[in-house]
Amino acid sequence: MGTYKKEPRCIWHHFRVTEKEEIQIRRDMANADYLSMSKYFRHRILQQKITVEKVIVTDRTIRNQINNLSAQIERIGVNFNQAVRALHSSLNVKRKNGEPLINGRAAAYFLNQLAMLSEEIIQKQNEIISFVSEITHDNSSSHLTPHPRK
């Protein structure tokens, strides 16, 4: 970065800010003892390092994530099946006095539990779909994916 005498600055950059941003800029300039807005912006833009983080996703990473989500779905499914089995077996059981072991309130509770497990399964399936579509979208724009030459 040269000084004005050695290297004249003749290129203009214009941008817009909100009133709140303008107040913040003026406050930061005053706190840093900058009188020139141009000098302040040059310093802020050119002196701060900008880091770019690139995440490399491998097939193993994708498989591990999908396997993890699939295992969660399987565990939820096992709970779901246990709840259904318990509900079905209990519906036909009678107490000594002839009343059903499970009344309407208990059946509603079990059905509510099944509905919650169903929601969890759907949520996990959506996570898998989202993850796979995100990865395939990212990889389609990645330099790691081979593209046929035209």
C-alpha positions as CSV (number, residue, x, y, z in Angstrom):
1,M,0.0,0.0,0.0
2,G,1.7,3.2,-1.2
3,T,1.3,6.7,-0.1
4,Y,-0.7,9.3,-2.1
5,K,2.5,11.0,-3.4
6,K,4.0,7.8,-4.7
7,E,0.9,6.2,-5.9
8,P,-2.2,8.4,-6.4
9,R,-5.5,6.9,-5.4
10,C,-7.8,7.6,-8.3
11,I,-10.3,4.7,-8.1
12,W,-13.6,5.4,-6.3
13,H,-15.6,2.8,-4.4
14,H,-19.1,3.6,-3.4
15,F,-21.5,1.6,-1.1
16,R,-24.5,2.3,1.0
17,V,-25.0,1.9,4.7
18,T,-27.9,2.2,7.1
19,E,-28.2,5.0,9.6
20,K,-27.3,2.6,12.4
21,E,-24.2,1.4,10.4
22,E,-23.2,5.0,9.8
23,I,-23.3,5.7,13.5
24,Q,-21.3,2.6,14.3
25,I,-18.7,3.6,11.6
26,R,-18.3,7.1,13.0
27,R,-18.0,5.7,16.6
28,D,-15.4,3.2,15.5
29,M,-13.5,5.9,13.6
30,A,-13.5,8.2,16.6
31,N,-12.4,5.5,19.0
32,A,-9.5,4.6,16.6
33,D,-8.5,8.2,16.1
34,Y,-9.2,8.3,12.4
35,L,-10.1,11.6,10.8
36,S,-10.3,10.4,7.3
37,M,-13.1,8.0,6.4
38,S,-11.1,6.8,3.4
39,K,-8.1,6.0,5.5
40,Y,-10.2,4.2,8.0
41,F,-11.9,2.1,5.3
42,R,-8.6,1.3,3.6
43,H,-7.1,0.2,6.9
44,R,-10.2,-1.9,7.9
45,I,-10.4,-3.6,4.5
46,L,-6.7,-4.1,3.7
47,Q,-5.3,-4.8,7.1
48,Q,-7.7,-7.4,8.3
49,K,-7.2,-11.0,7.2
50,I,-10.1,-12.7,5.7
51,T,-10.1,-16.4,6.3
52,V,-11.9,-18.8,4.0
53,E,-12.7,-22.2,5.5
54,K,-13.1,-25.0,3.1
55,V,-14.7,-28.2,4.3
56,I,-13.7,-31.3,2.5
57,V,-16.3,-33.9,2.7
58,T,-15.2,-37.5,1.9
59,D,-17.4,-40.5,1.0
60,R,-16.5,-41.9,4.4
61,T,-17.8,-38.8,6.2
62,I,-21.1,-39.0,4.2
63,R,-21.4,-42.7,5.0
64,N,-20.7,-42.2,8.7
65,Q,-23.3,-39.5,8.9
66,I,-25.9,-41.5,7.1
67,N,-25.2,-44.6,9.1
68,N,-25.5,-42.5,12.3
69,L,-28.9,-41.1,11.3
70,S,-30.0,-44.6,10.1
71,A,-29.1,-46.1,13.4
72,Q,-31.1,-43.4,15.2
73,I,-34.1,-44.2,13.0
74,E,-33.7,-47.9,13.7
75,R,-33.7,-47.3,17.5
76,I,-36.8,-45.1,17.2
77,G,-38.4,-47.9,15.1
78,V,-37.7,-50.5,17.8
79,N,-39.3,-48.3,20.4
80,F,-42.2,-47.8,18.0
81,N,-42.7,-51.5,17.5
82,Q,-42.5,-52.2,21.3
83,A,-45.1,-49.6,21.9
84,V,-47.4,-51.0,19.2
85,R,-46.9,-54.6,20.6
86,A,-47.7,-53.4,24.1
87,L,-50.8,-51.6,23.0
88,H,-52.1,-54.5,21.0
89,S,-51.4,-57.1,23.7
90,S,-53.0,-54.9,26.4
91,L,-56.2,-54.2,24.5
92,N,-57.4,-57.8,24.9
93,V,-56.4,-58.2,28.5
94,K,-59.2,-58.0,31.1
95,R,-58.9,-57.4,34.8
96,K,-60.4,-59.8,37.3
97,N,-63.6,-57.7,37.4
98,G,-63.9,-57.9,33.6
99,E,-62.9,-54.4,32.8
100,P,-60.3,-53.9,30.1
101,L,-56.8,-53.4,31.4
102,I,-56.3,-50.4,29.2
103,N,-59.0,-47.7,29.2
104,G,-59.6,-45.0,26.6
105,R,-57.2,-42.6,28.4
106,A,-54.3,-45.1,28.4
107,A,-55.0,-46.0,24.8
108,A,-54.9,-42.3,23.9
109,Y,-51.6,-42.0,25.8
110,F,-50.0,-44.9,23.8
111,L,-51.3,-43.5,20.5
112,N,-49.8,-40.2,21.4
113,Q,-46.5,-41.9,22.1
114,L,-46.7,-43.6,18.8
115,A,-47.4,-40.3,17.1
116,M,-44.3,-38.7,18.7
117,L,-42.1,-41.6,17.6
118,S,-43.5,-41.3,14.1
119,E,-42.6,-37.6,14.1
120,E,-39.0,-38.5,15.3
121,I,-38.7,-41.0,12.4
122,I,-39.9,-38.4,9.9
123,Q,-37.5,-35.8,11.3
124,K,-34.5,-38.1,11.1
125,Q,-35.5,-39.1,7.5
126,N,-35.7,-35.5,6.6
127,E,-32.3,-34.9,8.1
128,I,-30.8,-37.6,5.9
129,I,-32.5,-36.2,2.8
130,S,-31.3,-32.7,3.7
131,F,-27.8,-33.9,4.4
132,V,-27.5,-35.9,1.2
133,S,-28.9,-33.1,-0.9
134,E,-26.6,-30.5,0.7
135,I,-23.6,-32.7,0.1
136,T,-24.5,-33.5,-3.5
137,H,-25.1,-29.8,-4.1
138,D,-21.8,-28.8,-2.5
139,N,-19.9,-31.5,-4.4
140,S,-21.4,-30.5,-7.7
141,S,-19.8,-27.1,-7.4
142,S,-16.6,-28.5,-5.8
143,H,-13.3,-28.7,-7.7
144,L,-13.0,-32.3,-6.3
145,T,-15.9,-33.6,-8.4
146,P,-14.8,-34.6,-11.9
147,H,-16.7,-32.8,-14.7
148,P,-16.8,-34.0,-18.3
149,R,-14.9,-31.7,-20.6
150,K,-17.0,-30.1,-23.3
